[in-house]
Amino acid sequence: MLSVNLFVVGSCSKTKYSRHRTWGGTGGLGCAYMALVWFFDQAFPGFATGANLLLTSACLLPFLLPLRFLYKTTSAKIISIACLSWVYTFILLSLGMSASRMTGTASAASVILAVQTMLYAITLPSFYRMMKNKYLIMFRQLPQKQVVTLMWLGILWFCTVFAVNLGFAYPGVRTYSALSMVMATACAWTSYRYIYHLMGNVRSAKALEQVVHTDPLTQLKNRVVFSYDAKGLLRRNVPFRLVFLDLNNFKAINDRYGHLVGDQYLTFFAQTLKERIGRGNELYRLSGDEFLCVYTGEDVQQLVDAVTSLPRVLPLPGGETPFLGVSYGMVSFPDDASSLDDLLRLADRQMYVMKDRKSVTAAQ
């Protein structure tokens, strides 16, 4: 149990020193704990072989605090991770004790050890992945105040499972069974209140994320989301086409019809083009009258038609307004460039070449 918990705590925490030095310190901490058990066994014969060994686990939480000097992770996070890990190992211990009672054999310790070993082999990989991929990600999203709350909730669950195991170790003492029932009820109520509060914060966080990641005028994703999405495609080596779009003479629309109509002009263009490029492709508002499109489809002609076949007159709420067109530059990954900066630079250059060509044509 001690080895499993030290491994989980160590693997889920950021180290201050080299791996060998950190794991050496962690191993030394485990040896110190085992030496403490040996001391009690010498002072009280039979201690390490009886149910009294369970009592020493009560001092494990403060005993794990020296890990704070080996890892960058805060004490609250270390204790939270340790509590969840000990709850997991205590549950397996309870199952082992239950199995030993059902078998009724004299060698109860052997049965407990065999059942625990089997359960560790089956469940430990999944538990470890859950800790690394779910629990730690949740920690990164929580403010420090909620991390501390989660720590105390973990300690409460640790004490509850500990009380349940005392009931198994001392079946004749009804006080332990009553204590475990009271603590389980307190844990269930406290957990419900915490999850209810946490869900409220999650809804608030999603609303805030919507504000941060969405352009308020066109309701398109903004440049922050574009950078994240595009880098994800690059990282996964997914081919795509990047289109840099710029509305032609948009300033003239604002000057002639006013900024209200200009906003309607931008919104109509954005929503119409978003519908035309199809699902699985994204349109982002970069700034002002500049947009970016990430196209992962194979039909390039569909993309070109979507950009070039917009109506010449836009039916805006403020009245029909002429559409002055859009200039664009299109590049592809990985054919044209392999980095996001290079793709943007090439697409921007091609867009200005088209814009200059249209200006010359209009002048002639």
Protein Blocks (a to p, Z undefined) as FASTA:
>chain_A
ZZmmmmmmmmmpccfbdfklmmmmmmmmmmmmmmmmmmmmmmmghklmmmklmmmmmmmm
mmmmmmmmmpmbdfklmmmmmmmmmmmmmmmmmmmmmmmmmnopablmlmmmmmmmmmmm
mmmmmmmmmmmmmmmmmmmmpcfklmmmmmmmmmmmmmmmmmmmmmmmmmmlmklmmmmm
mmmmmmmmmmmmmmmmmmmmmmmmmmmmmmmmpcfklopacfklmmmmmmmmmmnopacd
ddddddehklmmmmmnojklmmmmmmmmmmmmmmmnoghiacddfbhjbccdddfbfblm
lmmmmmmmccfbdcdfkbpcddebjaddddddfklpmcfklmmmmmmmmmmmmmmmmmmm
mmZZ
